[in-house]
Every structure is written in C-alpha cells, then in structure tokens.
Amino acid sequence: MPVRERERLQLERLRRAVKTAYDNVPFFRKKFTEAKLGPEDIRTLKDITRIPFTTKADLREGYPFGMFAVPRREIVEVHTSSGTTGKPVVTGYTRGDIDLWSEVMARCLTMAGATEEDTIQNCYGYGMFTGGMGVHYGAQRIGATVVPISAGNTKRQLEIMLDFGTTVITCTPSYALYLAEVAEEEGISTKKIKLKAGCFGAEMWSERIREQIEKRFNILALNIYGLTEIIGPGVAHECPEKTGIHIFEDHFYAEVISPETLEPLPEGEQGELVLTTLTREATPMLRFRTRDVTALRREVCKCGRTLVKMERIKGRTDDMLKIRGVMVFPYKIEKALLEIKGIEPHYQIIVTRPQQLDEIEVQVEMSREVFSDEVRRIEELKKNIEKHIERSVGIRVRVTLVEPKTLPRSEGKAKRVIDKREL
Amino acid sequence: MDKVMQISIFAENKLGKMEKVTKVLSDSKVNILAISITSTNGFGILKFMVDQPELALEVLKKDGFTVSLTEVIAVEMNDRPGGLHEVVSVLAQNNINIENASVYVAESRERAYLLVEVKDIDNAKRLLENADLKFYSRG
C-alpha cells in the first residue's frame, strides 16, 4: 500500500476511533478533558502524540466492563489477560471485532504458509486466554483444519501430531522445545512429523531458540505478536524473510516511546511499544503502553509487504532489572548464554541482595555436549560463561551449572527471572 | 590386559544426589567396585568403577543423568610401604600428570589397584608396563 494512501486510511480510522472512545468510554473522556483536548483536535496522524497514554493500571481500574464502548447486548465474547501481575484486564468483542480478529489472524497464519489444505494444531490455551480462540478464528477464516487441542498433555499432542498429520503448530516457543524434548524421550523421530511451520509467541524468545526449534522439527518458526488489551494474538506476524514482525497497521497504530521520557523515539531506536486500535468496536484502546521493548522499521520488505516491522520483543519494561544501578534486560543474558556452543536454552536468572549489593545468579543446565569428567574443565566452562556474559551485558554474574531437566519447563509462559530482592 | 572403564556423573552438590545415582545402579544390579568424588562449591563429579560399565552408562543416561565413560589405568600396588610410591614415581619421572585417582581393593582383599586418569593413556600404560608393574584383569 502506498504511504500516502495508508496514512490517509489510518488518519480517517484514528479520528473515528478517538471519537468513539471519547463519546462512549467515560475513562477516555476524562483523560481528554484533563489534557484539555477534544476529538476534533486530532487533525493529523502526528496529533496522536497529544493523546494521553493508557496503562495497564488504568484498565484494571475499569474492571470488569468499564472500558466497553458499546452496550452489553452488542458484546458477543469476552476474554481476560492472565492476571499474573494483578487483577485481570477484560477485553470485549462485538461481532465486528470477531470479524476483525478472524481477518488479522488469518493474515498471520497465511504468512506462515497455512492454507485450507493445512491442519493446524492449536496448542495455545482455550479459555479466558486469547491465544486459543484467536488462532481458532483465523484458521476457520482460511478454511484450514483446526485441531483445538489447547495446552498440555504433551504425549497426546505428539500422538495427534503423528496421527492427524499436523502441518502447522501454534504454541509458545518454550512449549515447542518441550515437545521436541518429549519426542526425543519417547523415541519419536521428528522426521515422521509432517510439520512445516509454526507461529510462536506469547512469550519472549531469541534467534537461538528459533534455530533450535527449526532444526529439531525441520520447520519454519515465526514470531506472532499480540496482547489481550489490544485484541489478543494477531496484532503482528513475521513473514518468512524473518527480518521483523509486520504490524497490521491498517488496524493497529504503532509508536515507540522512551520509557523514561515518554517521548516518541525515531525509527530504529529501541523503546516501549505503544499501540492504538483503529477499528476495534467494543474496547477501543488509545495509546496503550504495552511495556514491550522493541524498535520499529519502515522499509519495503523483501516479501513485498509495506507494513511497518517491529523487532522481536527484546524485553519488558517491567522486567528491566536495575542491577547495581545498571539497567539490564534479561534477554541480553539469554542471548549471551546461547552464543556459547553446546549450552541448552534452559536457564533461570536469580537476583538477590545478600548484603548491600545486588547479585545475579544464572542457573544453566549442564548438557551432554559440554560435560567433561574433569572438574577443572567444568570450572573453566563456568568461568567462560561468566566472562562472556560480563563482556556482552556489562555486569558480573555468578553461573551455577545444574543437572539437565531440573529447571522448570513451562507449558505457558516461561518464568526466567526470579527477583528475591526486598526493595 | 582388560580395558578398565570408569563412569563419570555430573551432580549438583545437593542432599540425596548420591542416593539417587546409587539407586539406579542398584536397581540394574550393577556392582560398584570403586568410587571417587570430586566436588567444588555447587557441583561435583561422581566417578565409579563398576562391573558392567556399558549397562551403567545406559541406565544412568535413561534416567536423565549427564554421564560419560572414560578409560582409566588400573595398576596393581604392592601391599607394603612404598607400594603407591612405586607406581606414581614411574608417571612423575615421565612427566605424566595424574588428573584423578582412586583405589580399588579386589574382592579377594589380597590386591589393591590404583585407578589413574591421565591424558595420554597408551603412553602411560607402556611406561608402567616397562617398569614391571601389573594391571588389573577380570580373569
């Protein structure tokens, strides 16, 4: 889509979205009034920066239905966030929203190469979580066969995968690795599995984990991005070029801001992703601070799409650890860790403050590949990991090697950081 | 001369680790002949000389342990003052460093063997042989 045409469409939709939100959601009206702003003040796309931010805390205050912009009778479905960090956030859908959700999710699955010929094993949880239903609607829209297996029961997942000839899988990246592990344990050759692609998301992962998944299953592993507050999965998806995640900006307007100054950042700079829904009906969202750290890039992709691309999520602004005064993103530790040959992507970061100083312990699972029967060699390995992390992240950590398969595996979001400090 | 294989297991320095390893071996009727443990803060390596090293390797692997099998030299020591010295001096004189060692007392209790791990195993064996030292054999 040509830039001007896209911008014209976005502006037209933005103005309508702002008006709807202002007219129907007291929360937004109050925010606008406080900022001495009216919907008519939004005349250009740039004017979006005048709109106050919406935070997760704001949404919690509106629990359960305070953010709805339509009468209850028009709501056909509700979902909530997991609520792991407090009261859940409720998102509502009108028939039109479900239609939108199906459309954007269909785009995601299509990017992964899925067609009506495919069988999609949907291991995202069905229920209040948006993952299951989102993929489901998208799969139905393209006419693929959807296996609504939901999360868990790993052996059965593998059995179904073999028996049904699943070609596309949707789950968290850590669950994909766990599936590969169990397949190996059960003596199932991944060659017998017909998978060709997977849409992985709902948690942070790295290029190394992508390589592992792609190698173990011999598939194309792509990033899917979304969040309950906006619509669920389907905000953005990666194309097979793997050079960024295309945001469906005809429906979701993206900005990146500095989490400190809250000022918009230029293209290519890392900061917090802020999203505005342009076409949502039930729960429109204006300038929602996602807390996800990424950078935007606007270039015509080799795949031909002109949609803006975001980098894979690099961290959460609330995961940012302040260690001895230095800002540290756990993903950087992961990245450093996985650059060392033979190290498995299973690790845990534990932050403590034994005396006045913060200490980071990184627990890493020993693998057969790097095991030596000489204590000296293992000590060397440990020191190498410590040095490598210090060089690339800039902080000193203590590495502890633990036995294989002793760190918790998760079927949902992997918990990588345990902060035991009493701050 | 029989090849003597030793099993090495990575273990965190935690309560009950040894118990778990020995249970696996015991359940598979593997007999432990000699044992050595090296530990540092945090982790350790358990080393066993067993009667069925291949089986031990297999069952431990299956149980998720990180294990490896390495060859060691089992040299007979004379049961008198200077017995150990005789063996190690052959190695020392030839600049061979002992990476790790443990002792195995044969069932008959008449003989004791020093199990040594060195880098160049063939060379060390030849030197020990030339010094008229005897090796362990199952026979």
Contacts between the chains, C-beta under 8 A, distances in Angstrom:
chain1	res1	chain2	res2	distance
A	366	B	10	5.1
A	366	B	66	5.0
A	367	B	66	7.2
A	368	B	66	5.7
A	368	B	68	7.8
A	371	B	10	5.6
A	371	B	66	4.7
A	371	B	67	7.9
A	371	B	68	6.0
A	372	B	68	7.7
A	373	B	6	7.9
A	373	B	8	3.4
A	373	B	45	5.9
A	373	B	47	6.9
A	373	B	68	5.4
A	373	B	70	5.5
A	373	B	100	7.9
A	373	B	117	7.8
A	374	B	45	7.8
A	374	B	99	6.1
A	374	B	100	7.4
A	375	B	38	4.7
A	375	B	39	7.9
A	375	B	40	6.0
A	375	B	44	7.6
A	375	B	45	5.7
A	378	B	10	7.6
A	378	B	43	7.0
A	378	B	45	7.4
A	379	B	40	6.6
A	400	B	42	5.4
A	400	B	43	7.7
A	401	B	10	7.6
A	401	B	12	7.9
A	401	B	42	7.2
A	401	B	43	5.6
A	402	B	12	5.6
A	402	B	43	7.9
A	403	B	10	6.5
A	403	B	11	6.8
A	403	B	12	5.5
A	403	B	64	7.7
A	403	B	65	7.3
A	403	B	66	6.7
A	404	B	64	6.0
A	404	B	65	7.8
A	404	B	66	5.7
A	405	B	64	5.3
A	406	B	12	7.6
